[in-house]
Amino acid sequence: MSAFVQVLFEKVVAAASSELKLPQDIAEELQTLSSSLATIQAHVEDAEERQLNDKVARNWLSRLKDVAYEMDDLLDEHAGKVLQSKLAGPSNYHHLKVRICFCCFWLNNGLFNSGIVKQIRQIEGKMDRLIKERHIIGLNMISGIGKEDIRERPKTSSLIDDSSVFGRGEDKEVIVNMLLTTNNSNHSNLSILPIVGMGGVGKTTLTQLVYNDVRVKNHFQLRMWLCVSESFDEAKLTKETIESVASGIPCDTINMNLLQEDLSNKLKGKRFLLVLDDVWNEDPDKWERYQCALVAGDKGSKIVVTTRNENVGKLMGGVTPYYLKQLSYDDCWHLFRSYAFIDGDSSAHPNLEMIGKKIVHKLKGLPLATKTLGSLLCAKDNEDDWKNILDSDILELPSDKNNILPALRLSYNHLPPTLKRCFAFCSVFHKDYVFEKDILVQIWMALGYIQPQGRRRMEEIGSSYFDELLSRSFFQQHKDGYVMHGAMHDLAHSVSINECIRLDNPPNSSNMAKNARHLSFSCDNRSQTTFEAFRGFNKARTLLLLNGYKSKTSSIPSDLFLKFRYLRVLDLNRRDITELPESVGKLKMLRYLNLSGTGVRKLPSTIGRLYSLQTLKLQNCLELDHLPKSMTNLVNLRSLEARTELITGIARIGNLTCLQKLEKFVVRKDKGYKISELKAMNKIRGHICIEDLECVSSAEEAGEALLSEKAHISILDLIWSNSRDLTPEKANQDIEALSHLRPHDDLKKLTVKAFAGFQFPYWIDSLSHLQTIHLSDCTHCSTMPALGQLPLLKSIIIGGFPAIIQIGDEFSGTSEVKGFPSLKELIFEDMPNLKRWTSTQDGQFLPLLRELQVLDSLKIIELPLLPSTLVELKFSEAGFSILPDVHAPSSQIVPSLARLEIHKCPNLTSLKQGLLSQQLLALQQLTITKCPELIHPPPEGFRALTALQSLHIYNCPRLATAQQCGLLPHMIEDIHIKSCSNIINHILEELNELSVLKNLVIADCIGLNTFPAKLPATLQNLEIFDCSNLTSLPAGLEEASCLTTMTIINCALIKCLPAHGLPLSLKELYIKECPFLAERCQENSGEDWPIISHIAIIEIDDNSSMPDRSIRRRLR
């Protein structure tokens, strides 16, 4: 509440102090109102702290909140009227810069008639009564608590949350053992284990540890996790169980009988583990209806139930509950310390450590309370702050009737006022609801919880609010987003009673409806409600439809929105709405509208009257094919999320000057689509792709985009059409346009595609913050841009430059500074006429280069000396006859190169010179493929590559060796040889010397008749393909004690398996197109069947016309 009053105070002060001339009576009323708000504000925090146990203070706050909302609505309502009046003016489509700004909403004095003055005076009267009552209640002026700034927290503190679990090792072992023991109780195949404990004691965390234990994973064929919470809807749970078994595939059935049959069939014969987390249901009939299908599981199936209520376990027929106790003091202290101190080290703060230990004694071993208070104190390094927490009376209180832990209440009280408001709102979501950070921040913005601060965007401020709540453990990370712990949700509900209402669980008193501001509905049953459920909440600011809400109709009643005049947030995210009524335009204060996933076919033109709208979501609106022209009236729109073609179809999009994101802009020659539309859109950030730049008719028109003023664009794509006919005139037009499309100097990544000019403009080599550049399909460009002096450039990709014949110093630069000082990745691709790249900086430039690729450049014969920093090098379809050298001034050692790939180099004849003649002591992967003229291996074979782990040689038929010494390094692990008949026997002769070989693949080697040596004992996978002259498998195969997989395909001359059998380690055997082997391996009847019968997975296909001779066997 204190944050709300502060924001309201600032609004009123801004209006009262406006430089514009106001009617005297208005100015005086505003001055009086701002004084009243200042007086009230000083007492709000005391009332907030006392409301827990003081009914009078709680009532006073409630009435203050109503008055504050009334004034806030009045201000916003008239701000909208001023903006509407301005938009109706003659210049509404050109250079529109009007935004809702509360310091200037008094522009049109005609709006402020006596009726408005009367409204303000009525509010003042209510405020005066509240001021007088503060003395009767005894409210004090306080400051300090909750006022600390939201500071940057240590990055490690929030990362510990989900990975640090203390003191649950014994509990975990007990539960795991209970799950692995087959002692089913009430049902023959199923037993239920309740885990009982108070909120915040760690039931869910313990169950997660058990659920992810490797023994549990291996024991159960199926594992399912369902979050249940207060609402035990047996049909919904059955559907969720089915979807969990089916890996998330949606279940559309709503008939309970069909659901039960489906689930029973899916569980039949399978041993499963089902976790039902946070169960409150005490209705045995509901449980009986749900569990009917669960008994179909195999013997040993288990259900784990976490609950605060031991009666829940009893009615479910479970075994004796496992009562989870609080943590020991020592474990609690370790947990507290990991959150309260950086890196969990308290030794540097002995005084704080002493106070912290006393605080831990009061926390009674509750993990959630411990980490929450620890997170709170992490931001405080003053002893007095810690003592204030220690001495707080709240810690001495028992949990209240709503089961709110005192420590959580205390942590909430110490939140900054802005965060209190943001956190309390989240009670509008149901328990276990998974929310997204960005969406929640957008909703907070729409509700006015986030106010601009200097140059910081509201999105950035909201993100910092969220991160602070996360670091203080009010939120928790989830695999799909974020959630609130059940105890935290109870806390949020307790501080937002009557303000946030979930309509699927409404309050008992209908009188509360008039004060409810935030509504949500979560339901997936068509028969439960219609939009009529939302009527009567006329003061609502938020309406959220959650989790696939469905109604009886596909349209919204046209009069519904007429009642929601104060609505700021409307989320209709669902799939069965097909029409949005015209009355949506009456929601003048609406700032957030989500229609994602609906079947809406068109938006009414009245949507253009939502002048305050900040966020419009239209994702997955597949029936929507265009947006109304009135969209350009939405001058406060910050986020528009829709299909690209919908956004690019908006004429005069330049009116949306507050838009933060515009990923694509397609230039047209038509009015409203020219590149000048970008002129005033200086708040666009991130990535923008500007396409069809050939439609820019002149340099002046290009300059009107003012790209150089768009400081927040970090990634820019400038794209011309690839399909146009190029003429000298068009080439000059491109040059003129690009020269006037200079981006802001802070640009990080630039892509230019299909530019027809013969050279790039000067500005491209002066982008001092550029990190990545991609230039492609610039077919007329004959000189490279001077990129070598860009200090931060890390990645260059250049391709499709047929006019480039030679690259020289113009590319790297000739200054005293080393060329490309930060470059790590360089790729040349599709440079069909490039012959040479030379540099006078040979060996001196590219000091950090790690990856170089030269692709599809069949004429290239020369490169400069390559830097010794290279880690990855690839040549594909390059013209080299000899590989280039790496610069190694002190010796021939190349220290970094780990991966080398040579592919389709038709002129390459020898590896005796160049790169592979040097000492590549770090090379781990070498691939040589489709080099038909390659004859000579490196001087010492591949044995000098002492770090080599993987060698792949394909389709090098002439590669041979006359060496008597070995070819291969002894520590190689992976060998693939294909279509290399001249060298295969030399390689196989060395097999028994390869002491760590794990994988051997041989294919299409017609020169291979027999294996000349035994396989190494370390081999795990053997694959032999298309070796038409191979007559037998390796001798001593049974001694390959690590072999697990063997594949033999199209080796027709192999007549039988080795007489001594196959290793017992073999788990998988695949034989195809080997007729003799297939015959001998027939199940039960084949002569070699006894040799393979122990193998778990066997697939044999002799490719004959007799399908019954094929074998597919998979044993458990």
Helices and strands as residue ranges (DSSP letters): H 2-16, H 24-50, H 55-87, G 109-111, H 114-137, H 169-180, E 190-196, H 203-211, H 214-219, E 222-229, H 234-245, H 256-267, E 272-279, H 284-291, G 292-296, E 301-307, H 310-315, E 322-323, H 329-340, G 342-344, H 350-362, H 367-378, H 383-390, G 393-396, H 406-413, H 417-425, G 426-428, H 437-446, H 458-471, E 476-478, E 481-483, H 486-494, E 500-502, G 510-515, E 518-522, G 531-534, E 542-546, G 560-563, E 569-571, G 582-586, E 592-594, G 605-609, E 615-617, G 629-633, E 639-641, H 644-648, G 653-655, E 664-666, G 675-678, E 686-691, G 693-695, H 699-703, G 707-709, E 713-719, H 728-739, E 749-753, G 762-765, E 772-776, E 795-799, E 806-807, H 809-812, E 825-829, E 836-837, E 851-857, E 872-878, E 899-903, G 915-917, E 925-929, E 950-954, E 974-978, H 984-988, G 991-993, E 999-1003, E 1021-1025, G 1037-1039, E 1045-1049, E 1068-1072, H 1075-1080, H 1089-1092, E 1097-1101, G 1107-1109, E 1111-1114
